[in-house]
Amino acid sequence: MLRTEGELKKIFKQHDANNDGLLSQAELKKAFQCLGLWIPGIRASNGIHHADANKDGQIDDQELNNLVEYAMQLGYTVKA
């Protein structure tokens, strides 16, 4: 599926259910479900493991690029 980096970021940010600026594992699971990925719970767990630089268990704005990079590895290519 072809998406821009901005589209992926927007989808992830839309799933910040409590609007705290952080993406929890539960919020990421819903985002990956929205993207149509299989086993979204595992994808969310792996996404946090891949992108969570400060190891607080959540994805903040500074770590969002790492999350988009992880999503691209799952087959979401980014248009230049």
Phi, psi and omega per residue, in radians:
M1 nan 2.324 -3.068
L2 -1.718 2.079 3.098
R3 -2.410 2.676 3.041
T4 -1.432 2.819 3.080
E5 -1.020 -0.709 3.130
G6 -1.098 -0.671 3.105
E7 -1.129 -0.757 3.114
L8 -1.099 -0.776 3.112
K9 -1.044 -0.754 -3.134
K10 -1.081 -0.757 3.122
I11 -1.073 -0.787 3.124
F12 -1.105 -0.805 -3.114
K13 -1.114 -0.566 3.118
Q14 -1.125 -0.354 -3.117
H15 -1.648 0.184 3.011
D16 -1.367 1.422 -2.966
A17 -1.054 -0.622 -3.101
N18 -1.719 0.119 3.076
N19 0.930 0.683 3.115
D20 -1.676 0.044 3.134
G21 1.414 0.104 -3.140
L22 -2.182 2.585 3.075
L23 -1.895 2.040 3.091
S24 -1.443 3.024 3.119
Q25 -1.110 -0.682 3.130
A26 -1.123 -0.710 3.123
E27 -1.175 -0.687 3.091
L28 -1.135 -0.657 3.104
K29 -1.018 -0.776 3.131
K30 -1.150 -0.642 3.110
A31 -1.131 -0.773 3.124
F32 -1.176 -0.563 3.031
Q33 -1.091 -0.767 3.135
C34 -1.056 -0.626 3.132
L35 -1.334 -0.134 3.084
G36 1.457 0.327 -3.120
L37 -1.413 2.527 3.051
W38 -1.276 2.716 -3.139
I39 0.754 1.049 -3.066
P40 -1.077 -0.499 3.107
G41 -1.113 -0.743 3.110
I42 -1.218 -0.689 3.095
R43 -1.055 -0.706 3.123
A44 -1.130 -0.787 3.115
S45 -1.067 -0.801 3.116
N46 -1.157 -0.615 3.108
G47 -1.097 -0.747 3.094
I48 -1.129 -0.789 3.126
H49 -1.014 -0.715 -3.101
H50 -1.298 -0.699 -2.938
A51 -1.790 -0.320 -3.014
D52 -1.392 1.484 -3.058
A53 -1.134 -0.649 -3.090
N54 -1.616 0.055 3.029
K55 1.004 0.670 3.083
D56 -1.684 0.050 3.086
G57 1.473 0.122 -3.134
Q58 -2.429 2.824 3.128
I59 -1.868 2.117 3.089
D60 -1.765 3.139 -3.080
D61 -1.026 -0.649 -3.114
Q62 -1.230 -0.429 -3.116
E63 -1.647 -0.097 -3.059
L64 -1.070 -0.623 3.103
N65 -1.065 -0.671 3.102
N66 -1.132 -0.639 3.113
L67 -1.174 -0.722 3.098
V68 -1.097 -0.705 3.088
E69 -1.042 -0.751 3.094
Y70 -1.083 -0.774 3.130
A71 -1.067 -0.648 3.118
M72 -1.131 -0.609 3.108
Q73 -1.158 -0.372 3.129
L74 -1.513 0.033 3.072
G75 1.985 0.035 3.067
Y76 -1.575 1.782 -3.133
T77 -1.468 2.606 -3.101
V78 -1.834 2.259 3.054
K79 -1.252 2.434 3.112
A80 -1.427 nan nan
